[in-house]
Amino acid sequence: MELGREELVEMFRRMLRIRAFEDEACTLLSAGTIQGAVHTSVGQEAAAVGACMALRADDYIAGTHRSHGHPIAKGAAINPLMAELMGRKTGVCKGRGGSMHLADFKIGSIGESGIVGAGIPLATGAALSAKMRASGQVAVSFFGDGASNEGVFHEALNMASLWKLPVVFFCENNLYAATTAKVDSTVLEHIADRAPAYGVPGVVVDGQDAVAVYEATRTAVQRARDGHGPSLVEAMTYRYREHAEGYSFPGYRTDEEVERWKQRDPIDIHRRRLISTGVLSEAQAGAIEAEVRAELKRAVEFGLRSDFPDPAEAFEELYATPIPGTTTCQVTADERDRGQAAQPAAVPATEREFNGLLATMEALREEMVRDERVIFMGEDIGMYKTTMLDGLADRVWSTPISENGFVGMAVGAAMTGLRPFLDMTVANFIYLPMDQIVNQAAKLRYMTGGQTRVPVVIRAAMWHNNTIAAQHSDRPYPMFMNVPGLKVVVPADACEMKGLVKAAIRDDDPVLIFDELSMWYAPCLVPEAEYVIPLGVASVKRAGTDVTIVAVGSTVQHALAAADELAAAGIAAEVIDPRTLVPLDKRTVLTSVAKTGRLVLVEVANKSNGAAAEIAAIVAEEGFGNLKAPIVRVTTPDVHIPFSPALEKPLYPNKEKIVAAVRRQLEK
């Protein structure tokens, strides 16, 4: 489609709007009205506007820390954007994101990011979502030349090409990554030269010419929409101002270079085109410029009139399904006298014997049949297409070894309509996509002011006690307990695993499930009928009155064996399996401690900063008056797991260590 008069004028208006918005933001930053960092795209307006004008209203974009130009180019209202920079509650993200993290889901802007390259897999995931939903939508990933050296750029480009996803990778090459010149970081002359290695077209375009950018992007968008996969568009452009306002970095570029680029100002180029071709007269162009200035004045006034958020609002939008993570828990007298908090109904009786792997895959299959939005992603999962997930192969995406890439894609897909279930295989591998889990999955709902939900499940197996050494034997779940926005599950057996997997898939927040490799093959009675185990509800595995044993994951079986031995000696131990560590069922634990007066905590994780340490702190804070003896932790010492069985096996909690800990408690 050729650009008509209306589209050409709208290009002019949007470029003016970006320039005026950012000039005003710099003024307000200097005056102290705006706080924090402001990264402008002054000089780059044609790249964003030309690209976005080639999109449909329902197409997606994801961008960079130069966060203002992209949503404005896509058509976002500027009043909420300006209020966001001012930190006001009327901001598009309710004051949660600020300058670097704008998002406006109403116009398809799924998030700008302060992490270089982080938006690339998000946009690619949105493209996967569009492909799965057959919506005809296309996603555009905006990034700078510096981001092309991030691993996630290559991971996403490879998977997008492999699966022919409808995504356009759009590089705004302004020649510098902060202060590092592109020639000092990349051997190739052009970023687009990397495209052929992934079997996709790469094109270089004059980024100061909005029409040229539009034409190049339109071709790439049409290719994507027609089902032929991604393209890489590199727009050669330039930022006139510093990397970040208020920070001057002398010496990395010359004044002459800046002035040379200003001679090819994108707004001037487009203005001259409109006037020379008779699309606008001088007077009409001036009138549009005056209109935009008036718009910005109103946007500033809107922001200044808006209230700041109430401090109490800091706790809102953290979870789509709220959890009482910041409140204390008072045990009622009735609960103390009964001896336990209210428990959910028991799961249905069973006649089947399953292992953890079969239970997991059955849960996944049932949820995929129940909800067509559920997809399965991960490495080495292709075998399941013709076995446990037969008939659902079109929703099984066996990925390359690209953890950061496919986790980021899952986050993008989750924000745009799918419910991905990811298999990380080995728990240690979860360190690789830490950015996408911690900076994206956990934070995007909160930072966008609740505009989105991130229903993604990431499952990782813990391989301890397998003589496989430190790089495959970690227990990473405690570090994720410290990340608001995530939910953390540690099942004890196959029965628990199935019910918790189903609950996690149905949850609207990111859930991390850490199961045990030993559970994969251990037989367990699993109900045949439908059941779901709600997140945040502990299970009292055995009632008792003398001591409370809270055991996590595989240690539940050791705790039950210890309780049997203690019972023979006349000691009644109550055994509790938390099942989920975030949200944690504090009431069940505190009610038990109120009854027994003693607490032993057991887990196969380092003693420092683990789940046992957190539960101990909660009981000390909220139930100290009920304790008859100091809390005892039976855990793995603070050491990496060695290879030799002679060194490894003595490190772990077992029945004997638990019995000894209880006996010490009773001596107090």
BELGIMO-V840379 format. One record per residue. N is the residue number from 0. RES is the residue in three letters. OMEGA is omega in whole degrees, -180 to 180 (NA if undefined). BURIAL is b if it has 16 or more other ideal C-beta (glycine too) atoms within 10 Angstrom, else e. D_FIRST is the distance of its C-alpha to the first C-alpha in Angstrom with 2 decimals. Layout:
n;res;omega;burial;d_first
N;RES;OMEGA;BURIAL;D_FIRST
N;RES;OMEGA;BURIAL;D_FIRST
This chain:
n;res;omega;burial;d_first
0;MET;176;e;0.00
1;GLU;178;e;3.78
2;LEU;176;b;6.45
3;GLY;-179;e;8.80
4;ARG;-177;e;12.50
5;GLU;-179;e;13.02
6;GLU;179;e;10.90
7;LEU;178;b;12.56
8;VAL;179;b;15.85
9;GLU;173;e;15.57
10;MET;180;b;15.18
11;PHE;-178;b;18.32
12;ARG;-178;b;20.10
13;ARG;176;b;19.66
14;MET;176;b;20.85
15;LEU;-178;b;23.74
16;ARG;178;b;24.53
17;ILE;-178;b;24.88
18;ARG;-178;b;27.04
19;ALA;180;b;29.18
20;PHE;-175;b;29.64
21;GLU;175;b;30.85
22;ASP;179;e;33.03
23;GLU;179;b;34.63
24;ALA;179;b;35.13
25;CYS;178;b;37.00
26;THR;-179;e;39.16
27;LEU;175;b;40.00
28;LEU;179;b;40.81
29;SER;-179;e;43.23
30;ALA;-179;e;44.81
31;GLY;179;e;45.30
32;THR;172;b;43.19
33;ILE;179;b;40.84
34;GLN;173;e;42.65
35;GLY;-176;e;41.81
36;ALA;174;b;39.25
37;VAL;178;b;36.13
38;HIS;-175;b;33.65
39;THR;175;b;31.09
40;SER;179;b;27.78
41;VAL;-175;b;28.36
42;GLY;-176;b;26.59
43;GLN;-171;b;24.00
44;GLU;-176;b;21.80
45;ALA;-179;b;18.70
46;ALA;-178;b;18.74
47;ALA;-176;b;18.87
48;VAL;179;b;16.47
49;GLY;180;b;13.73
50;ALA;-175;b;14.17
51;CYS;178;b;14.52
52;MET;178;b;11.52
53;ALA;-175;b;9.52
54;LEU;169;b;11.85
55;ARG;-180;e;12.73
56;ALA;-176;e;15.83
57;ASP;176;e;18.06
58;ASP;-175;b;17.20
59;TYR;168;b;20.11
60;ILE;171;b;20.99
61;ALA;-170;b;24.39
62;GLY;-167;b;25.60
63;THR;177;b;28.60
64;HIS;169;b;31.58
65;ARG;-155;b;29.43
66;SER;-171;b;28.56
67;HIS;-171;b;27.39
68;GLY;-175;b;24.08
69;HIS;179;b;22.20
70;PRO;177;b;22.94
71;ILE;178;b;22.45
72;ALA;-180;b;19.02
73;LYS;176;b;18.25
74;GLY;-179;b;19.63
75;ALA;174;b;23.32
76;ALA;-173;b;25.96
77;ILE;179;b;28.00
78;ASN;179;b;31.39
79;PRO;178;b;32.00
80;LEU;179;b;30.74
81;MET;177;b;33.25
82;ALA;178;b;35.96
83;GLU;179;b;35.41
84;LEU;179;b;36.08
85;MET;179;b;39.22
86;GLY;-176;b;40.33
87;ARG;-177;b;40.45
88;LYS;175;b;40.44
89;THR;178;b;37.49
90;GLY;-176;b;35.37
91;VAL;177;b;32.36
92;CYS;178;b;34.60
93;LYS;180;b;37.84
94;GLY;-177;b;38.98
95;ARG;-172;b;39.04
96;GLY;-179;b;36.35
97;GLY;-170;b;36.31
98;SER;-173;b;34.21
99;MET;-168;b;33.52
100;HIS;180;b;32.74
101;LEU;175;b;30.31
102;ALA;177;b;28.58
103;ASP;-175;b;26.89
104;PHE;179;e;26.30
105;LYS;-179;e;25.01
106;ILE;175;b;21.68
107;GLY;177;b;21.81
108;SER;-172;b;23.68
109;ILE;172;b;26.40
110;GLY;168;b;28.38
111;GLU;-171;b;28.84
112;SER;174;b;31.91
113;GLY;178;b;34.84
114;ILE;-175;b;35.43
115;VAL;177;b;33.63
116;GLY;-173;b;31.33
117;ALA;-179;b;32.25
118;GLY;-177;b;28.79
119;ILE;178;b;27.51
120;PRO;178;b;29.22
121;LEU;178;b;28.49
122;ALA;179;b;24.73
123;THR;176;b;25.45
124;GLY;175;b;27.65
125;ALA;177;b;25.05
126;ALA;176;b;22.84
127;LEU;178;b;25.95
128;SER;179;b;26.37
129;ALA;179;b;22.86
130;LYS;-179;b;23.56
131;MET;-178;b;26.99
132;ARG;-179;e;25.86
133;ALA;-175;e;22.99
134;SER;-176;e;20.93
135;GLY;-179;e;17.54
136;GLN;176;b;17.57
137;VAL;175;b;16.95
138;ALA;174;b;19.26
139;VAL;177;b;19.00
140;SER;175;b;22.36
141;PHE;177;b;22.91
142;PHE;179;b;26.07
143;GLY;-179;b;27.87
144;ASP;180;b;29.27
145;GLY;-178;b;32.62
146;ALA;-179;b;31.41
147;SER;176;b;30.51
148;ASN;175;b;34.29
149;GLU;179;b;34.84
150;GLY;-176;e;35.70
151;VAL;175;b;33.37
152;PHE;-177;b;30.34
153;HIS;179;b;31.56
154;GLU;-178;b;32.64
155;ALA;-179;b;29.32
156;LEU;179;b;27.30
157;ASN;-178;b;29.75
158;MET;178;b;29.65
159;ALA;178;b;25.87
160;SER;-179;b;25.78
161;LEU;-175;e;28.80
162;TRP;180;b;27.37
163;LYS;-178;b;23.66
164;LEU;-179;b;22.74
165;PRO;-178;b;19.22
166;VAL;174;b;19.67
167;VAL;176;b;18.30
168;PHE;-172;b;21.24
169;PHE;-179;b;20.35
170;CYS;172;b;23.25
171;GLU;-175;b;23.74
172;ASN;178;b;26.24
173;ASN;171;b;28.28
174;LEU;-178;b;31.07
175;TYR;168;b;33.61
176;ALA;-167;b;34.55
177;ALA;179;e;36.69
178;THR;-178;e;38.95
179;THR;-179;e;38.59
180;ALA;180;e;36.65
181;LYS;-179;b;34.14
182;VAL;179;e;36.25
183;ASP;-177;e;39.22
184;SER;-174;e;37.68
185;THR;-177;b;35.44
186;VAL;-176;e;36.43
187;LEU;179;e;33.02
188;GLU;-178;e;31.26
189;HIS;174;b;27.98
190;ILE;-179;b;27.40
191;ALA;179;b;24.54
192;ASP;178;e;27.35
193;ARG;-175;b;28.54
194;ALA;-177;b;25.59
195;PRO;179;e;26.93
196;ALA;179;e;30.15
197;TYR;176;b;28.40
198;GLY;180;e;26.45
199;VAL;178;b;22.99
200;PRO;173;b;20.58
201;GLY;-177;b;21.23
202;VAL;177;b;19.34
203;VAL;-176;b;20.62
204;VAL;176;b;18.52
205;ASP;-176;b;19.79
206;GLY;176;b;20.07
207;GLN;-178;b;20.93
208;ASP;-174;b;17.60
209;ALA;-179;b;15.17
210;VAL;178;b;12.15
211;ALA;178;b;13.42
212;VAL;179;b;13.99
213;TYR;-177;b;10.57
214;GLU;179;b;9.20
215;ALA;-179;b;12.25
216;THR;179;b;12.12
217;ARG;179;b;8.65
218;THR;180;b;10.15
219;ALA;180;b;13.33
220;VAL;-179;b;12.20
221;GLN;177;e;10.65
222;ARG;180;b;13.92
223;ALA;-177;b;15.92
224;ARG;179;e;14.55
225;ASP;176;e;15.24
226;GLY;-177;e;18.77
227;HIS;174;e;19.11
228;GLY;-170;b;20.29
229;PRO;171;b;20.03
230;SER;176;b;18.96
231;LEU;178;b;20.60
232;VAL;178;b;18.79
233;GLU;180;b;21.35
234;ALA;180;b;20.65
235;MET;-173;b;23.61
236;THR;-175;b;24.64
237;TYR;173;b;27.93
238;ARG;-177;b;29.79
239;TYR;-177;b;32.05
240;ARG;-179;b;34.45
241;GLU;178;e;36.74
242;HIS;176;b;35.92
243;ALA;-178;b;37.45
244;GLU;179;b;38.69
245;GLY;-180;e;42.43
246;TYR;-180;e;42.85
247;SER;180;e;43.22
248;PHE;-174;e;43.40
249;PRO;168;e;44.72
250;GLY;-176;e;44.56
251;TYR;173;e;41.54
252;ARG;-174;b;39.40
253;THR;175;e;40.46
254;ASP;-180;e;39.92
255;GLU;179;e;38.80
256;GLU;180;e;35.99
257;VAL;-179;e;34.76
258;GLU;179;e;34.99
259;ARG;178;e;33.16
260;TRP;179;b;30.12
261;LYS;176;e;30.41
262;GLN;177;e;29.96
263;ARG;-180;b;26.32
264;ASP;-174;b;25.76
265;PRO;179;b;22.11
266;ILE;178;b;22.48
267;ASP;180;e;24.19
268;ILE;-177;b;21.58
269;HIS;179;b;18.78
270;ARG;180;b;21.25
271;ARG;179;e;22.22
272;ARG;-177;b;18.70
273;LEU;-179;b;18.21
274;ILE;-177;e;21.63
275;SER;180;e;21.59
276;THR;177;e;18.50
277;GLY;177;e;19.98
278;VAL;177;b;17.58
279;LEU;169;b;20.76
280;SER;176;e;24.42
281;GLU;-178;e;26.89
282;ALA;180;e;28.31
283;GLN;177;e;25.09
284;ALA;178;b;24.29
285;GLY;179;e;27.88
286;ALA;178;e;27.70
287;ILE;178;b;24.82
288;GLU;178;b;26.88
289;ALA;178;e;29.87
290;GLU;-180;e;28.10
291;VAL;177;b;27.14
292;ARG;178;e;30.72
293;ALA;176;e;32.00
294;GLU;-178;b;29.85
295;LEU;177;b;31.41
296;LYS;179;e;34.82
297;ARG;179;e;34.48
298;ALA;178;b;33.32
299;VAL;179;b;36.41
300;GLU;178;e;38.63
301;PHE;180;b;37.28
302;GLY;-178;b;38.12
303;LEU;179;e;41.52
304;ARG;-174;e;42.41
305;SER;179;b;41.57
306;ASP;168;e;44.38
307;PHE;177;e;44.81
308;PRO;172;b;45.01
309;ASP;-180;e;48.49
310;PRO;-180;e;49.95
311;ALA;-179;e;50.46
312;GLU;178;e;46.70
313;ALA;-177;e;46.57
314;PHE;-179;e;47.53
315;GLU;175;e;44.78
316;GLU;179;b;41.66
317;LEU;178;b;43.30
318;TYR;173;b;43.27
319;ALA;173;b;41.39
320;THR;-170;e;44.74
321;PRO;175;e;47.23
322;ILE;-177;b;50.37
323;PRO;-173;e;53.56
324;GLY;-175;e;53.46
325;THR;-176;e;54.76
326;THR;174;e;57.56
327;THR;-174;e;61.18
328;CYS;179;b;62.73
329;GLN;178;e;66.08
330;VAL;-180;b;67.96
331;THR;178;e;69.70
332;ALA;179;e;73.39
333;ASP;178;e;72.69
334;GLU;180;b;70.39
335;ARG;-179;b;73.01
336;ASP;177;e;75.77
337;ARG;177;e;73.79
338;GLY;175;b;73.05
339;GLN;175;b;69.32
340;ALA;179;b;66.11
341;ALA;-178;e;64.55
342;GLN;177;e;63.14
343;PRO;178;e;60.36
344;ALA;179;e;61.32
345;ALA;177;e;62.18
346;VAL;-178;b;59.79
347;PRO;177;e;60.79
348;ALA;-175;e;63.60
349;THR;173;e;62.74
350;GLU;-176;e;64.23
351;ARG;174;e;61.70
352;GLU;-178;e;62.00
353;PHE;167;b;58.74
354;ASN;-175;b;57.91
355;GLY;-180;b;55.29
356;LEU;179;b;52.68
357;LEU;-180;b;52.98
358;ALA;179;b;52.98
359;THR;-177;b;49.81
360;MET;177;b;47.92
361;GLU;177;b;49.25
362;ALA;-180;b;48.07
363;LEU;-180;b;44.61
364;ARG;-180;b;44.46
365;GLU;-179;b;45.61
366;GLU;177;b;43.01
367;MET;177;b;40.17
368;VAL;-178;e;41.37
369;ARG;-172;e;41.76
370;ASP;-176;e;38.39
371;GLU;178;e;35.28
372;ARG;-177;b;33.83
373;VAL;175;b;36.56
374;ILE;-178;b;35.69
375;PHE;-179;b;38.05
376;MET;175;b;37.29
377;GLY;-179;b;39.59
378;GLU;175;b;41.22
379;ASP;178;e;43.30
380;ILE;-179;b;42.53
381;GLY;-179;e;41.24
382;MET;-176;e;44.73
383;TYR;-178;b;44.35
384;LYS;-176;b;41.59
385;THR;179;e;44.26
386;THR;-173;e;47.20
387;MET;180;b;47.25
388;LEU;179;b;43.62
389;ASP;-179;e;43.54
390;GLY;-179;e;40.85
391;LEU;-173;b;38.71
392;ALA;-178;e;37.44
393;ASP;177;e;33.75
394;ARG;176;b;34.53
395;VAL;-176;b;36.67
396;TRP;178;b;34.95
397;SER;-169;b;37.45
398;THR;166;b;36.31
399;PRO;176;e;37.13
400;ILE;-173;e;39.74
401;SER;-170;b;37.40
402;GLU;-179;b;39.06
403;ASN;-179;b;37.27
404;GLY;-174;b;33.89
405;PHE;173;b;34.39
406;VAL;176;b;36.22
407;GLY;177;b;33.39
408;MET;179;b;30.91
409;ALA;178;b;33.26
410;VAL;178;b;33.27
411;GLY;179;b;29.48
412;ALA;180;b;29.54
413;ALA;-180;b;32.40
414;MET;-174;b;30.61
415;THR;167;b;27.68
416;GLY;-180;e;29.61
417;LEU;179;b;31.81
418;ARG;-175;b;35.51
419;PRO;171;b;36.16
420;PHE;-174;b;39.69
421;LEU;176;b;40.25
422;ASP;179;b;43.18
423;MET;179;b;44.31
424;THR;-176;b;47.34
425;VAL;-175;b;49.64
426;ALA;180;b;50.00
427;ASN;-179;b;50.21
428;PHE;-177;b;46.66
429;ILE;177;b;45.48
430;TYR;-176;e;46.14
431;LEU;178;b;43.15
432;PRO;-178;b;40.46
433;MET;-179;b;42.47
434;ASP;-177;b;39.63
435;GLN;178;b;37.30
436;ILE;-172;b;40.22
437;VAL;-177;b;41.84
438;ASN;-176;b;39.11
439;GLN;-175;b;36.28
440;ALA;-175;b;37.60
441;ALA;-168;b;40.62
442;LYS;-168;b;39.09
443;LEU;176;b;35.55
444;ARG;-178;b;36.65
445;TYR;-174;b;39.13
446;MET;177;b;37.03
447;THR;179;b;34.15
448;GLY;177;b;36.71
449;GLY;-179;b;36.62
450;GLN;-174;b;32.89
451;THR;170;b;32.93
452;ARG;-177;b;35.35
453;VAL;-177;b;35.92
454;PRO;-180;b;37.63
455;VAL;177;b;38.22
456;VAL;178;b;41.54
457;ILE;-179;b;42.76
458;ARG;-179;b;45.87
459;ALA;-178;b;48.08
460;ALA;179;b;51.45
461;MET;-170;b;54.39
462;TRP;-178;b;56.42
463;HIS;177;b;59.64
464;ASN;-179;b;63.00
465;ASN;179;e;61.59
466;THR;-175;e;63.09
467;ILE;172;b;59.69
468;ALA;-163;e;60.13
469;ALA;-173;e;58.39
470;GLN;174;e;54.76
471;HIS;-171;b;54.60
472;SER;-175;b;57.09
473;ASP;174;b;55.74
474;ARG;-169;b;55.57
475;PRO;-170;b;52.52
476;TYR;-179;b;52.34
477;PRO;-178;b;54.44
478;MET;179;b;51.96
479;PHE;173;b;49.19
480;MET;-178;b;51.59
481;ASN;-178;e;51.24
482;VAL;177;b;47.47
483;PRO;-180;e;46.72
484;GLY;178;b;43.93
485;LEU;170;b;44.98
486;LYS;-170;b;47.31
487;VAL;-176;b;49.74
488;VAL;175;b;51.48
489;VAL;-178;b;54.39
490;PRO;-179;b;55.70
491;ALA;-178;b;59.25
492;ASP;-175;b;59.10
493;ALA;179;b;57.03
494;CYS;178;b;57.74
495;GLU;-176;b;56.49
496;MET;-177;b;53.52
497;LYS;-178;b;52.19
498;GLY;-180;b;52.52
499;LEU;176;b;51.06
500;VAL;-179;b;48.05
501;LYS;178;b;47.18
502;ALA;-179;b;47.60
503;ALA;-180;b;45.49
504;ILE;-179;b;42.55
505;ARG;-178;b;42.71
506;ASP;-178;b;42.95
507;ASP;178;e;40.01
508;ASP;175;b;41.06
509;PRO;-178;b;41.10
510;VAL;176;b;44.31
511;LEU;179;b;46.06
512;ILE;177;b;48.59
513;PHE;180;b;51.24
514;ASP;-176;b;53.34
515;GLU;175;b;56.22
516;LEU;180;b;56.11
517;SER;-180;b;59.59
518;MET;-177;b;58.17
519;TRP;-172;b;55.96
520;TYR;-179;e;59.04
521;ALA;-180;b;61.61
522;PRO;-179;e;62.51
523;CYS;176;b;62.23
524;LEU;-177;e;62.55
525;VAL;-178;b;59.11
526;PRO;177;b;58.81
527;GLU;-180;e;57.49
528;ALA;179;e;56.32
529;GLU;173;e;53.23
530;TYR;177;b;53.82
531;VAL;177;b;51.96
532;ILE;-175;b;53.75
533;PRO;175;e;52.41
534;LEU;177;b;51.54
535;GLY;179;b;54.08
536;VAL;180;b;57.10
537;ALA;178;b;59.89
538;SER;174;b;62.23
539;VAL;-175;b;66.02
540;LYS;-180;b;67.01
541;ARG;180;b;70.72
542;ALA;179;e;72.67
543;GLY;-175;b;75.41
544;THR;-172;e;77.47
545;ASP;-177;b;78.61
546;VAL;176;b;75.52
547;THR;175;b;71.73
548;ILE;175;b;69.87
549;VAL;-175;b;66.11
550;ALA;-176;b;64.63
551;VAL;173;b;61.04
552;GLY;-175;b;59.50
553;SER;-178;b;61.84
554;THR;178;b;64.77
555;VAL;180;b;65.06
556;GLN;177;b;66.99
557;HIS;-179;b;69.27
558;ALA;178;b;69.87
559;LEU;177;b;70.82
560;ALA;177;b;73.18
561;ALA;180;b;74.69
562;ALA;177;b;75.12
563;ASP;-179;e;77.02
564;GLU;179;e;79.39
565;LEU;180;b;79.87
566;ALA;178;e;80.60
567;ALA;179;e;83.44
568;ALA;177;e;84.91
569;GLY;-179;e;84.58
570;ILE;-177;b;81.47
571;ALA;-179;e;78.70
572;ALA;174;b;75.31
573;GLU;-177;b;72.17
574;VAL;-178;b;69.11
575;ILE;173;b;65.64
576;ASP;-178;b;62.32
577;PRO;-179;b;59.64
578;ARG;173;b;56.86
579;THR;-180;b;54.21
580;LEU;169;b;54.84
581;VAL;0;b;51.97
582;PRO;-179;b;52.50
583;LEU;178;b;56.23
584;ASP;-178;b;58.65
585;LYS;-174;b;61.08
586;ARG;-180;b;63.06
587;THR;180;b;64.27
588;VAL;-177;b;65.40
589;LEU;178;b;67.08
590;THR;179;b;68.79
591;SER;-180;b;70.22
592;VAL;177;b;71.45
593;ALA;180;b;73.04
594;LYS;-172;b;74.99
595;THR;-179;b;75.97
596;GLY;-177;b;76.16
597;ARG;-176;b;75.10
598;LEU;172;b;71.77
599;VAL;-178;b;71.00
600;LEU;-173;b;67.41
601;VAL;173;b;66.37
602;GLU;174;b;63.24
603;VAL;176;b;62.35
604;ALA;-180;b;60.66
605;ASN;-177;b;61.91
606;LYS;-178;b;64.40
607;SER;171;e;62.75
608;ASN;178;e;59.81
609;GLY;177;b;59.46
610;ALA;178;b;59.20
611;ALA;179;b;62.98
612;ALA;-180;b;63.12
613;GLU;180;b;60.69
614;ILE;177;b;62.59
615;ALA;180;b;65.84
616;ALA;180;e;64.55
617;ILE;-180;b;63.50
618;VAL;179;b;66.91
619;ALA;-179;e;68.68
620;GLU;-169;e;66.80
621;GLU;-179;b;66.82
622;GLY;-174;b;69.78
623;PHE;-177;e;72.21
624;GLY;-180;e;75.04
625;ASN;-176;b;75.07
626;LEU;176;b;75.55
627;LYS;-177;e;79.01
628;ALA;178;e;78.18
629;PRO;176;e;75.60
630;ILE;179;b;72.31
631;VAL;176;b;72.19
632;ARG;174;b;69.17
633;VAL;-173;b;69.36
634;THR;170;b;66.41
635;THR;179;b;65.49
636;PRO;179;e;66.72
637;ASP;-178;e;64.39
638;VAL;173;e;64.06
639;HIS;-177;e;61.56
640;ILE;-180;b;62.28
641;PRO;-179;e;64.31
642;PHE;-172;e;64.17
643;SER;177;e;67.82
644;PRO;180;e;68.74
645;ALA;178;e;71.97
646;LEU;-173;e;70.04
647;GLU;-168;b;67.18
648;LYS;178;e;68.87
649;PRO;-177;e;71.41
650;LEU;-167;b;68.64
651;TYR;171;b;67.36
652;PRO;176;b;68.72
653;ASN;-178;b;70.85
654;LYS;-176;b;73.34
655;GLU;180;e;76.22
656;LYS;180;b;74.52
657;ILE;178;b;73.55
658;VAL;-180;b;77.09
659;ALA;180;e;78.55
660;ALA;179;b;76.23
661;VAL;-180;b;77.26
662;ARG;177;e;80.93
663;ARG;178;e;80.59
664;GLN;-175;b;79.00
665;LEU;178;e;81.90
666;GLU;-176;e;84.38
667;LYS;NA;e;83.04
